[in-house]
């Protein structure tokens, strides 16, 4: 009797374990299909899980790089727009100064042009104190305040020495903007330190009248040409930086797609294969349950009938 009892118990235990194992495998495959990932724990595939963690860390770092690139792009676009406005201002002042250099113009007319140039200069100072996307000084480097302060009519730069760099990933950086002196200051040896100072000299000279007013206009034209060259060069620099941001963004997008494909290959669920194996497992499970039910109902008395 002990032998029969032990055999019966072993039969039930083994059958229960087999059915439970089939159920667990079916549930695991259903879970894989539901979440789209075949690796739920590192123990499922240690090598694959390690690679997935590396890819996920790269994705997290890429998110930071994307934010930096967007910040740099926005600030550079604001800088480019402001530089275009500076160029428009200088072009208009050149037209006014050309009129003032005409020998037939009266002192009163020149004074009127000088006053207008002074107003445009004030607008340029306000433009030089524009804010970037984060509320800082657009042309003040890393300063939180204004880039230029006006004391007794003289505009002086009060920002930091550089605009600062932003990392774009893979060791690549981009300077997020320009400081005022980088496009307003004249090269060493000029009569004026920068364009704003040259405009003040021009405005004051035209309003002073007399024979010196016409000469002030002629000198002003030379300074304006120099100032326009500085602005044009700055526009080229900013355009190059924008192109660099776009290039690194495109490269980052390609790398992100490659990582996504690799993550799918390494840890993703093969839908077709998993569905086929699930159907096979469910078929075996149903057959095992039916067989167990039929065998469990058999007894020695049934065989004797």
ROZAGU-801560 format. One record per residue (C-alpha): residue in one letter; x, y, z. Coordinates in nm, 4 decimals, m for minus. Layout:
N
<pt A; <X; Y; Z>> ...
REM end
This chain:
305
<pt X; <0.0000; 0.0000; 0.0000>> <pt X; <0.2857; 0.2357; 0.0736>> <pt X; <0.4310; 0.1823; m0.2732>> <pt X; <0.0971; 0.2547; m0.4394>> <pt X; <0.0437; 0.5630; m0.2243>> <pt X; <0.3871; 0.7001; m0.2990>> <pt X; <0.3469; 0.6394; m0.6730>> <pt X; <0.0108; 0.8115; m0.6783>> <pt X; <0.1475; 1.1077; m0.4860>> <pt X; <0.4450; 1.1341; m0.7173>> <pt X; <0.2158; 1.1226; m1.0203>> <pt X; <0.0070; 1.4116; m0.8903>> <pt X; <0.3104; 1.6131; m0.7859>> <pt X; <0.4875; 1.5651; m1.1162>> <pt X; <0.1731; 1.6460; m1.3129>> <pt X; <0.1114; 1.9596; m1.1077>> <pt X; <0.4724; 2.0720; m1.1567>> <pt X; <0.4579; 2.0132; m1.5329>> <pt X; <0.1308; 2.2014; m1.5688>> <pt X; <0.2532; 2.4841; m1.3454>> <pt X; <0.5719; 2.5107; m1.5527>> <pt X; <0.3710; 2.5287; m1.8749>> <pt X; <0.1434; 2.7946; m1.7247>> <pt X; <0.4454; 2.9981; m1.6088>> <pt X; <0.6026; 2.9817; m1.9537>> <pt X; <0.2749; 3.0864; m2.1169>> <pt X; <0.2309; 3.3766; m1.8731>> <pt X; <0.5911; 3.4861; m1.9306>> <pt X; <0.5377; 3.4930; m2.3067>> <pt X; <0.2106; 3.6816; m2.2645>> <pt X; <0.3947; 3.9356; m2.0457>> <pt X; <0.6677; 3.9684; m2.3110>> <pt X; <0.4028; 4.0404; m2.5733>> <pt X; <0.2298; 4.2909; m2.3470>> <pt X; <0.5366; 4.5039; m2.2645>> <pt X; <0.7208; 4.4417; m2.5917>> <pt X; <1.0359; 4.3389; m2.4046>> <pt X; <1.1712; 3.9905; m2.3512>> <pt X; <1.4108; 4.0883; m2.0687>> <pt X; <1.2288; 4.1545; m1.7434>> <pt X; <1.5242; 4.0817; m1.5134>> <pt X; <1.9004; 4.0791; m1.5623>> <pt X; <1.8968; 3.7047; m1.5009>> <pt X; <1.6859; 3.6563; m1.8150>> <pt X; <1.9851; 3.7579; m2.0290>> <pt X; <2.2809; 3.9081; m1.8372>> <pt X; <2.4722; 4.0153; m2.1490>> <pt X; <2.1654; 4.1612; m2.3170>> <pt X; <2.0558; 4.3368; m1.9989>> <pt X; <2.3999; 4.4967; m1.9639>> <pt X; <2.3892; 4.6247; m2.3210>> <pt X; <2.0389; 4.7614; m2.2691>> <pt X; <2.1574; 4.9578; m1.9649>> <pt X; <2.4384; 5.1079; m2.1727>> <pt X; <2.1936; 5.2090; m2.4446>> <pt X; <1.9526; 5.3564; m2.1901>> <pt X; <2.2313; 5.5639; m2.0323>> <pt X; <2.3214; 5.6918; m2.3786>> <pt X; <1.9566; 5.7844; m2.4336>> <pt X; <1.9481; 5.9760; m2.1043>> <pt X; <2.2638; 6.1666; m2.1949>> <pt X; <2.1247; 6.2367; m2.5404>> <pt X; <1.8184; 6.3971; m2.3806>> <pt X; <2.0453; 6.6492; m2.2076>> <pt X; <2.2319; 6.7133; m2.5330>> <pt X; <1.9025; 6.7721; m2.7137>> <pt X; <1.8042; 7.0345; m2.4553>> <pt X; <2.1426; 7.2065; m2.4887>> <pt X; <2.1208; 7.2060; m2.8666>> <pt X; <1.7725; 7.3585; m2.8539>> <pt X; <1.8937; 7.6255; m2.6114>> <pt X; <2.1972; 7.7066; m2.8269>> <pt X; <1.9905; 7.7152; m3.1446>> <pt X; <1.7333; 7.9508; m2.9923>> <pt X; <1.9960; 8.1911; m2.8601>> <pt X; <2.1896; 8.1877; m3.1864>> <pt X; <1.8716; 8.2575; m3.3821>> <pt X; <1.7952; 8.5490; m3.1504>> <pt X; <2.1504; 8.6710; m3.2035>> <pt X; <2.1184; 8.6400; m3.5812>> <pt X; <1.7920; 8.8361; m3.5798>> <pt X; <1.9457; 9.1093; m3.3638>> <pt X; <2.2511; 9.1323; m3.5904>> <pt X; <2.0227; 9.1769; m3.8905>> <pt X; <1.8573; 9.4674; m3.7070>> <pt X; <2.2003; 9.6165; m3.6292>> <pt X; <2.2881; 9.5919; m3.9980>> <pt X; <1.9611; 9.7664; m4.0932>> <pt X; <2.0331; 10.0449; m3.8443>> <pt X; <2.3851; 10.0946; m3.9809>> <pt X; <2.2590; 10.0973; m4.3391>> <pt X; <2.0072; 10.3678; m4.2542>> <pt X; <2.2725; 10.5714; m4.0697>> <pt X; <2.5006; 10.5393; m4.3727>> <pt X; <2.2267; 10.6930; m4.5871>> <pt X; <2.1815; 10.9798; m4.3413>> <pt X; <2.5551; 11.0361; m4.3113>> <pt X; <2.5976; 11.0425; m4.6889>> <pt X; <2.3408; 11.3221; m4.6994>> <pt X; <2.5208; 11.5055; m4.4188>> <pt X; <2.8518; 11.4840; m4.6101>> <pt X; <2.7007; 11.6850; m4.8958>> <pt X; <2.8606; 12.0288; m4.9033>> <pt X; <2.5347; 12.2033; m4.9933>> <pt X; <2.3549; 12.0971; m4.6713>> <pt X; <2.2926; 12.3599; m4.4057>> <pt X; <2.4020; 12.3309; m4.0431>> <pt X; <2.0409; 12.3058; m3.9333>> <pt X; <1.9794; 12.0135; m4.1692>> <pt X; <2.2953; 11.8397; m4.0510>> <pt X; <2.1958; 11.8954; m3.6880>> <pt X; <1.8591; 11.7347; m3.7607>> <pt X; <2.0316; 11.4336; m3.9156>> <pt X; <2.2688; 11.4177; m3.6191>> <pt X; <1.9773; 11.4119; m3.3765>> <pt X; <1.8147; 11.1289; m3.5736>> <pt X; <2.1405; 10.9327; m3.5696>> <pt X; <2.1550; 10.9862; m3.1921>> <pt X; <1.8061; 10.8378; m3.1567>> <pt X; <1.9033; 10.5382; m3.3695>> <pt X; <2.2113; 10.4922; m3.1506>> <pt X; <1.9872; 10.4817; m2.8428>> <pt X; <1.7810; 10.2101; m3.0144>> <pt X; <2.0999; 10.0179; m3.0875>> <pt X; <2.2017; 10.0343; m2.7211>> <pt X; <1.8618; 9.8941; m2.6242>> <pt X; <1.9071; 9.6220; m2.8852>> <pt X; <2.2533; 9.5463; m2.7461>> <pt X; <2.0843; 9.4922; m2.4083>> <pt X; <1.8407; 9.2347; m2.5482>> <pt X; <1.7656; 8.9187; m2.3476>> <pt X; <1.8259; 8.5613; m2.4479>> <pt X; <1.5812; 8.2718; m2.4136>> <pt X; <1.6790; 8.2209; m2.0484>> <pt X; <1.6412; 8.5886; m1.9551>> <pt X; <2.0138; 8.6624; m1.9497>> <pt X; <2.1987; 8.9254; m2.1500>> <pt X; <2.2002; 8.8204; m2.5160>> <pt X; <2.5214; 9.0120; m2.5846>> <pt X; <2.6525; 9.0289; m2.2276>> <pt X; <2.8267; 8.6926; m2.2214>> <pt X; <2.7234; 8.5086; m1.9060>> <pt X; <2.6012; 8.8206; m1.7297>> <pt X; <2.2520; 8.8306; m1.5837>> <pt X; <2.2299; 9.2090; m1.6201>> <pt X; <2.2642; 9.4439; m1.9163>> <pt X; <2.5506; 9.4132; m2.1608>> <pt X; <2.5991; 9.7915; m2.1823>> <pt X; <2.5615; 10.0670; m1.9258>> <pt X; <2.5333; 10.4342; m2.0291>> <pt X; <2.7224; 10.6857; m1.8185>> <pt X; <2.7186; 11.0540; m1.9198>> <pt X; <2.6032; 10.9496; m2.2659>> <pt X; <2.8884; 10.6995; m2.3105>> <pt X; <2.7908; 10.3333; m2.3566>> <pt X; <3.0364; 10.0964; m2.1886>> <pt X; <3.0401; 9.7181; m2.1985>> <pt X; <2.9737; 9.5635; m1.8550>> <pt X; <2.9237; 9.1986; m1.9497>> <pt X; <3.1602; 8.9020; m1.9193>> <pt X; <3.4435; 8.8172; m2.1534>> <pt X; <3.2785; 8.5254; m2.3327>> <pt X; <2.9332; 8.3959; m2.4133>> <pt X; <3.0058; 8.0477; m2.2805>> <pt X; <2.9841; 7.7067; m2.4474>> <pt X; <2.7135; 7.4428; m2.4425>> <pt X; <2.7966; 7.0701; m2.4837>> <pt X; <2.6303; 6.8962; m2.7762>> <pt X; <2.7466; 6.5439; m2.6961>> <pt X; <3.0415; 6.3262; m2.7990>> <pt X; <3.2826; 6.5976; m2.6860>> <pt X; <3.1348; 6.8583; m2.9212>> <pt X; <3.0576; 7.2116; m2.7993>> <pt X; <2.9158; 7.5298; m2.9449>> <pt X; <2.9430; 7.8890; m2.8259>> <pt X; <2.5865; 7.9939; m2.7566>> <pt X; <2.6138; 8.3534; m2.8757>> <pt X; <2.8319; 8.6647; m2.9030>> <pt X; <2.9442; 8.9332; m2.6647>> <pt X; <2.8906; 9.2961; m2.7626>> <pt X; <3.2598; 9.3710; m2.8229>> <pt X; <3.2860; 9.0741; m3.0608>> <pt X; <3.0859; 9.2616; m3.3240>> <pt X; <3.0685; 9.6229; m3.2042>> <pt X; <3.4317; 9.6879; m3.1057>> <pt X; <3.6726; 9.8129; m3.3712>> <pt X; <4.0181; 9.6604; m3.4250>> <pt X; <4.3025; 9.8214; m3.2332>> <pt X; <4.4163; 10.1544; m3.3717>> <pt X; <4.0721; 10.2867; m3.4634>> <pt X; <3.9705; 10.6434; m3.3800>> <pt X; <3.6810; 10.5123; m3.1689>> <pt X; <3.6760; 10.2026; m2.9443>> <pt X; <3.3519; 10.0706; m3.0895>> <pt X; <3.0578; 10.1451; m3.3165>> <pt X; <2.8453; 10.2950; m3.0409>> <pt X; <3.1220; 10.5424; m2.9547>> <pt X; <3.1693; 10.6258; m3.3238>> <pt X; <2.7979; 10.6988; m3.3583>> <pt X; <2.8068; 10.9330; m3.0583>> <pt X; <3.1010; 11.1170; m3.2125>> <pt X; <2.9154; 11.1373; m3.5431>> <pt X; <2.5900; 11.2565; m3.3858>> <pt X; <2.7632; 11.5186; m3.1705>> <pt X; <2.9758; 11.6397; m3.4621>> <pt X; <2.6779; 11.6885; m3.6928>> <pt X; <2.4832; 11.8754; m3.4284>> <pt X; <2.7815; 12.1010; m3.3470>> <pt X; <2.7618; 12.2621; m3.6910>> <pt X; <3.0305; 12.4594; m3.8676>> <pt X; <3.2924; 12.3354; m4.1101>> <pt X; <3.3825; 12.0451; m3.8826>> <pt X; <3.0339; 11.8964; m3.9220>> <pt X; <3.0912; 11.7995; m4.2842>> <pt X; <3.4269; 11.6420; m4.1942>> <pt X; <3.2574; 11.4551; m3.9084>> <pt X; <3.0178; 11.3058; m4.1644>> <pt X; <3.3048; 11.1937; m4.3877>> <pt X; <3.4889; 11.0394; m4.0932>> <pt X; <3.1656; 10.8780; m3.9833>> <pt X; <3.1223; 10.7034; m4.3178>> <pt X; <3.4589; 10.5318; m4.2751>> <pt X; <3.3646; 10.4191; m3.9234>> <pt X; <3.0286; 10.2939; m4.0463>> <pt X; <3.1944; 10.0868; m4.3179>> <pt X; <3.4179; 9.9332; m4.0552>> <pt X; <3.1218; 9.8709; m3.8283>> <pt X; <2.9243; 9.7036; m4.1067>> <pt X; <3.2202; 9.4758; m4.1792>> <pt X; <3.2270; 9.3713; m3.8125>> <pt X; <2.8543; 9.2976; m3.8116>> <pt X; <2.8722; 9.1034; m4.1377>> <pt X; <3.1574; 8.8919; m4.0016>> <pt X; <2.9575; 8.8245; m3.6858>> <pt X; <2.6581; 8.7134; m3.8946>> <pt X; <2.8831; 8.4659; m4.0738>> <pt X; <3.0118; 8.3302; m3.7420>> <pt X; <2.6604; 8.2892; m3.6033>> <pt X; <2.5418; 8.1219; m3.9247>> <pt X; <2.8306; 7.8760; m3.9034>> <pt X; <2.7453; 7.7922; m3.5435>> <pt X; <2.3787; 7.7371; m3.6326>> <pt X; <2.4853; 7.5025; m3.9126>> <pt X; <2.7078; 7.3155; m3.6657>> <pt X; <2.4176; 7.2742; m3.4212>> <pt X; <2.1975; 7.1429; m3.7035>> <pt X; <2.4685; 6.8998; m3.8113>> <pt X; <2.5190; 6.7611; m3.4606>> <pt X; <2.1406; 6.7414; m3.4141>> <pt X; <2.1067; 6.5374; m3.7327>> <pt X; <2.3872; 6.3083; m3.6224>> <pt X; <2.2286; 6.2687; m3.2775>> <pt X; <1.8961; 6.1805; m3.4377>> <pt X; <2.0626; 5.9108; m3.6462>> <pt X; <2.2392; 5.7702; m3.3392>> <pt X; <1.9126; 5.7701; m3.1452>> <pt X; <1.7443; 5.5716; m3.4223>> <pt X; <2.0351; 5.3276; m3.4279>> <pt X; <2.0135; 5.2803; m3.0498>> <pt X; <1.6373; 5.2286; m3.0727>> <pt X; <1.6881; 4.9587; m3.3350>> <pt X; <1.9580; 4.7921; m3.1265>> <pt X; <1.7403; 4.8055; m2.8141>> <pt X; <1.4655; 4.6371; m3.0119>> <pt X; <1.7054; 4.3712; m3.1389>> <pt X; <1.8648; 4.3069; m2.7991>> <pt X; <1.5677; 4.3258; m2.5658>> <pt X; <1.2604; 4.3514; m2.7842>> <pt X; <1.0055; 4.0747; m2.8206>> <pt X; <0.9966; 3.8890; m3.1509>> <pt X; <0.6195; 3.9055; m3.1945>> <pt X; <0.5821; 3.6338; m3.4587>> <pt X; <0.8134; 3.3860; m3.2844>> <pt X; <0.6668; 3.4536; m2.9400>> <pt X; <0.3079; 3.4159; m3.0603>> <pt X; <0.3965; 3.0860; m3.2287>> <pt X; <0.5688; 2.9555; m2.9143>> <pt X; <0.2778; 3.0762; m2.7000>> <pt X; <0.0267; 2.8913; m2.9149>> <pt X; <0.2434; 2.5799; m2.9013>> <pt X; <0.2746; 2.6062; m2.5226>> <pt X; <m0.1006; 2.6595; m2.4801>> <pt X; <m0.1685; 2.3543; m2.6964>> <pt X; <0.0697; 2.1419; m2.4877>> <pt X; <m0.0824; 2.2847; m2.1684>> <pt X; <m0.4360; 2.1988; m2.2776>> <pt X; <m0.3260; 1.8515; m2.3815>> <pt X; <m0.1425; 1.8002; m2.0516>> <pt X; <m0.4452; 1.9097; m1.8514>> <pt X; <m0.6726; 1.6796; m2.0519>> <pt X; <m0.4320; 1.3880; m2.0144>> <pt X; <m0.3976; 1.4483; m1.6413>> <pt X; <m0.7742; 1.4600; m1.5970>> <pt X; <m0.8203; 1.1378; m1.7909>> <pt X; <m0.5384; 0.9527; m1.6142>> <pt X; <m0.6415; 1.0775; m1.2735>> <pt X; <m0.9906; 0.9348; m1.3241>> <pt X; <m0.8598; 0.5854; m1.3995>> <pt X; <m0.8458; 0.3198; m1.1242>> <pt X; <m0.7829; m0.0511; m1.0956>> <pt X; <m1.1559; m0.1122; m1.0734>> <pt X; <m1.2060; 0.0601; m1.4083>> <pt X; <m0.9582; m0.1786; m1.5691>> <pt X; <m1.1371; m0.4810; m1.4207>> <pt X; <m1.4741; m0.3890; m1.5713>> 
REM end
